[in-house]
Amino acid sequence: MGVKELTDKQLVVLLQEGNIMAYEEIYQRYWYKSFTWASHQVGAADAEELVQELFLSLWNRRTEVVIKRLDLYLAVAIKNQVYTFFKSQLSYRKYQEYLLFKELEESPDGNQILNFKELTSAIEKALSRLPEKSAEVFRLSRYENQPVKEIAKHLNLSEKAVEYHLTKSLKFLKDTLKSYQSEN
């Protein structure tokens, strides 16, 4: 009997014994379902990464976990992956905001409250001075919160090229906005 004819329970037993063919069959049966659910929550690029982490974890922890129902185990595991992803994204954004406000407080004009429209206008003016590709990468990353992998795919660039454009635009904006703050 081939692995395709085995039940989930039989596959789990073989998985725990380290049978790679059982693992591959579980992957084939549940990858798309896990990916579909996760992509509705976080988008395709991040979902793919989360599902890969899920199955990597399944293999690495195969001898430690007790799996009574494989379908339920994987459903709960992918939901936990998505929850952890959202939690880390929220923490990262809060940290970015903290750094921005800290930098504004420590600037020579730290007591001055910046007008949001003026700041937005200054950012857009600075972005217009960047090369088109760098400005587009910045907008996709910071305004649309797209990950590097997704931007690279969308713009047909390598991930390193996207990181280069982001670094270049962030440095340029930081330098430009510092001079903007000292002028006001």
N, C-alpha and C positions, 0 to 999 in steps of 0.2 A: 504494500500500500504506500503510495506517494504522500508527501506532506500536504498536498492540496486536498486530499480526502480526509485528513485528520480533523478532529474537533478542536475547538479552542483549548479545551482542557488538556488534550493530548499534546498540543503544541506547547503549552505552558510547561508541562513536565519536561519535554525535550529541550525547551529553552533553558530551563534551570540546570539541565545537564550540560549546557554549552553547545547544543546542536545549532550550527549556523544556518542550516537549511530551514529549521523550524523558525528561527528568528526572521529569515528572509520571507517566509510565508506570512508571518504575522505582519511584517512591514507591508507586504503586498495587499493584505486584506484590509489594513486599517490606516495606511498612510493617507489615502485620498479623503476618507471620512474625517480624519483629524485635521487635515489641511483645510478642507472646506469650512469646517466649523471655525477654525482659528482665523482664516482669511476674512470671514465675515466680521470678526472682532477687531483685527489689527491690520488688515491689508495683506496682499499676497506675499510681498517681499519678507515682511517680518514673520508671517505665518510659516513660510517655508523654513526659516531658521528655527522657529519654536518647535516645529514638528521634528526637525532633525535632532534637536536637543532632546526631545521626548524619547525618540527611539534609541539615541545614544545612551541615555540614562537607563532605559529598559534593559539594554544589553549589559551595561556596566553594573547594574544592581540586580541582575537576574537571580543571583543566589540568595539575596537578602530579602526580597519582597515576597509577600504571600499574595498570590493572585487567584481569587476564586472565580471571578468573571472577567475575562480579558477585555471585553467591550466596555464594561463599566470602569475598569481600572484605567484604560487608556482615555476614556472620556473625562474622567475626573483629573487625570494627570495633565491633559492638554488645557483644561480649564485653569488648573493651577499655574501652568506655564504662562498663560495669557494674563492672569492676575499678577504674577510676579513681573511680567513685562510692563504692564500699566503702572505698577508701583514704582519700578525703576525709572520709567519715563517721567513720572510726576516728580520724583526726587531730583532727577537731573535738571528739569526745568526750574524747580524751586532754587536749586543751587546756582543756575545761571542767573536768575533774577537777583539772588543775594549778591553775587559777584558784581553785577551791574550797579546795583544800588550802593554797594560798598565803595566802588570806584567813584561814583558820583559824589558820595559824601566826602571822600578823601581828596577830591580835586580842589584847586584853589577857590572855585566858586561853589563849593559843596553846599553852602546854605541857600543858594539860589535854587528855586524850583523851576525845572525846565518845563516849558510849555510843550505838551505832547505833539501838537501840530508842527511846531517849529522843529522839534527833534525828528519827526517823521519826514518833514521836508528836507532837512539836512541829510538824512540817510539816503533818501531818493536822489538828491542832487549828487551825493558822493557816488552812489551806485551808477549814475549815468556817466560818470567819469571812468568807470572800470571797463575793461574789455567786455564785450557782450556776453561771452561764455561764462566769465567769472561772476558777472551780475546775475545771470540766469541760475547758475549753481547756487549762489547765495540765496536768492528768492525761494527756490525750491526747498532748500534746506531749512531756512529760518522762518519763512512765511507759511510754507505748506507742510513743514515738519516731515519731509521725506528723508528716509535714510540714504546714506551714501550709495549703497547697493542699488536702490531704486533709481536714484538720480543718474547713476552711471548707465543703467539699462535704458532709461528714458532718453538720455542725450547721446547714447552710443559712445561713451567714454569709458576708460578704465577707472576702477575705484581710486587708484593712485592719482589720476588726473583730477577727479572730483575733489579729493582731499587737497591737492595742490591749489585748485581754484578757491576752495573754501578758506584755506590758510591765507592765501594772497588777498582775498577780499576782506577777511576779518582784520588783517594787519592794516590794510589801507583804510578801512572804516575807522578803526581805532585811532590811527594817526590823524585822519581828517576830522573826526568828531572832537578830538582834543583841541584842535585849533579852533573849531567852531565854538566850543565852550569858552575859550579864552577871549574870543571876540565879543561875546555878549556880556 
